[in-house]
Amino acid sequence: MIHPPTIRCFSTIWIKINSLIFNSFVLTLTLQLPPRATAAFPSDDSLSARNGRLTAFRHTSSTDTVSAKNLRRIVTANSLQALQGQVSGLLVRASSGEPGGAATLQMHGPGRFGDTTPLVVVDGMIIGQADNLNWLAPNAIETVEVLKDATSMGQYGMRGSNGVILITTKKGETGQPRVMVDLYTGVQRTTRQPQLLNTRQYISYINDSRSNGGLIPAFKLTNQVSLDTLLGTSTDWLGALFRPAPVRSAYVSVAGGKESARYLIAADYFKQDGVILGSDFERLSMRLNTDFDLTDNLKVGQNLTLSQSVRHANDGTGGRTPIEQALKSAPYLSITNPRRVGGYEGTTYLDAGNDALNPIGLSVLTNDRHTSLNLIGDLFGEWTLFDGLTYRATLGFDLRNFDRAYSMPAFNMGEYNINLTASLARAKQTNYNTLLHHQLSYSHTLDAHSLTVLLAGSRQTYRNDDILAYADDLPGNDIRSLTAGQSSRNRTVGGTYAFYRVVSLMGQLSYDYQKKYWLTAIVRRDGSSRFGPGHRFGAFSSVGAAWYLNKERFLESMPYLNTVKLRVGWGKSGNDNVGDFQYASLIAQNYNYPFGPTNSFLGVGAFPSTLPNTGIRWETTTTSNVGLDVSALENSVKLRVDYFRKQTTNLLVEVPLPASVGAAAPLTNAGVVDNSGIDLSLTGERSNDWISFSLTGFASWQKNKVVSLGDRPDPVLGGLVHEETVTATAVGQPVGSYYGFQRVGIFQTRDEIIKNPSLTGTEPGDIRYADLNSDGKITDADKTFLGSPIPTVYYGFSASVSGAGFDLSVLLQGASGHQLYNATAYWLNGYLGRYNAGTEVLSRWTREKPSTTQPRADASGTRNFRPSDRFVEDGSYFRLKSLQLGYTLPETLTSTFGASRLRVYVGAQNLFTKTKYSGFDPEFASNQALGEGIDVAQQPQSRMFLGGLQLNF
């Protein structure tokens, strides 16, 4: 739970920070010339948010805007996930269904081998990449703008190559105080589960598997006395792990103000339990947005969010997720056992080698709590020196305190999982992110010519400080003190400190002639401390142009065409998200130093584990695009078509060195990746006195290809499944492609094995793999590329209709043309023949009933579970993401109790999914391009039913 003392403590910190910021801000203003004239202020923007994209910029770019109404279609703790299915060119997928978890965003395909997350900016404050944004209530957002074309990405220079997400929160407005209340509650359930073997089937399968593997039969599974006992239990481990999970939310805001002062105050509470035991997320946040006109030409304001969130995670133990443990667990075991310490049952050495841990016991007994305190926002001042010339200063801050407490009591859940004493781990981390931004803009219009010039400079500093402590010999399960450990030998402590700074200068020119021809040009210079001396600064530029063809004479005769605009753009942006000190050599310590023919021990020493390369620098993305915007029939129909090409060069690649060097190779700027495609979106809307409707749809086609890996002769290996590599990145292939053997059938006879290449130890019933290099052997040289996790097309469709007080909205989305690597099939198809499996193994190959699709059971080998197309499945899916029906009471009725609007609604999410994928959920991804699309049985997304009300005063 979130406690008031925490909020009071944070308030005290904020007062001190506010005083420091205010003093710095006043100093900044006093260095400027006094005002020379009065003028109306431009909109409340900043370079990092909106006013850097001046009028001409909006005309020359393909920026997409998602409104607050559309964002609220999806119930989620993560505001970024609410963009799913609503923006062309932006592929949004949930990393998992874990409450408070991150979303994976990818703009026009992966352009690098690392993190592909776009840059996130909230009210001018650059939050950064890989931020799941679960601290910001979706109800607090006014609009989200997605920058994806050459001109707009060029604005952010060294950090814009993955695209940019600009979030603008709601602000106060002039008028009487307006109160908005939004409440909803709902319940979540899993949508699909695999069918597992029951106890009788499981015992038969294990015995068959051990017999085929030449192993001694498991006494416990063959002795009639024990069998009679075992057959009396058939535990549904998945059913016990999953649960119906509630979700509830409350949001209240008050907004208003006078001509010279406007405000918005909001509070949000959100709680979501996970469909897996031991997982939940709770957020409490408060928001204050103000702006004041101190004089006719001086304006100040702030955007501030104070939030605390508590997340209980259940990610598993020992590299296995709870779902994996449930899939593997023997069905003849009961969940609880009061005779064991802790009260839960577990496997022993007599269970045929099944070392699956009790997922229910681990979920209940362990406690993994993540607490985050956040103070995020900015202070700004805007001064009109004279008509057309405006200066703006912004001081942004992102201050976060993380506290993770992981505790495990003493328990005995079988011989494979014993915790003799209680243990406790604590990790504390403090992040400081501050941004100081100055901007000067000048606008002037002369006859048919309009010109705007913008100059800006900024400095952003990141600091990270963390500490970790652990003790595993606490005297009691309820002890939460690390110093209570009985032996100092079982305590560990560690920590890190990191510092990172970016400095930037930018110039932007925007011009139009007769409102017909538009031009935007940007030049930016950035410096990053992540690179070595002499290579920290780089220049980035972009240019965009637009031509309104409908204003030409040859289209004036077509009055039904309201707008016909042709856009072109070209630009360079970068990415310095490569980690700190990658240019330096790392020193490995505490290694024994041998000497002489007998390797005599001389002592403990250190050696350079990697070689340095002080010449590495940012990765560079060159983007070009051509677009056409058309609106017709009084702007009721709008069409947008964009072709893009995005080439990223200077990708960091490790070029292997001979083992005799004695150190790992340094990173070099050598890789090249190409992305290209087409975005198409179409909108239609119409209304009259009694009904209105809106239809919006988009489809994005993309192609990804690795062009070069520099001097590296071998592919870059990526994702691992059971310590075997299943992805590889090579020239001519998409990034992170699946890599393994191709199946050509199942050996039916020993004669077939003699006549065809096979793996050592192959028997009838084993998978036959293709000898692609025709050398008469099956080796790693026969591995090939089996598919890609990158969709070739993704799409979304939304529709809304309202009339007579009723409203109905629907959102559908999907993706196709890609594959997923189903690691859960390793266990569902009987990996190693000691774990439970799916009912598919009932049709396995046997001598009595040979199969051409399912191999034999074999507990002694992994020949049938080598990385292959056996586990690569079609990942295409089509999903009814959201459906909502609402009714707004007549104003004559709501006015009787002082309300201006009351709407009640019911809805559902993930109501229907069409897919051929056999796993839990086809919609998941990782933001690491080399390991994307590998299903390791993370918590799936759930189906949700909810009801709520919206009340305005």
Helices and strands as residue ranges (DSSP letters): H 4-30, H 55-60, E 64-67, H 68-71, G 79-83, E 90-94, E 103-107, E 119-122, E 125-128, G 138-140, E 141-147, H 150-154, G 157-159, E 164-169, E 175-189, H 199-212, H 219-222, H 224-230, H 237-241, E 245-258, E 261-273, E 280-295, E 298-312, H 322-328, H 359-365, E 367-386, E 389-408, E 411-412, E 418-419, E 422-446, E 449-474, G 482-484, G 488-490, E 491-513, E 517-528, E 537-548, G 549-551, G 553-555, E 561-575, E 587-595, E 600-608, E 619-632, E 637-654, G 659-661, E 667-687, E 692-709, E 716-717, E 720-721, E 724-725, E 727-729, E 737-740, E 743-746, H 750-755, E 767-769, G 780-782, E 784-787, E 793-803, E 806-816, E 819-822, H 825-828, G 831-833, G 839-843, G 863-865, E 872-874, E 877-888, H 891-894, G 895-897, E 901-915, G 929-931, E 934-935, E 943-952
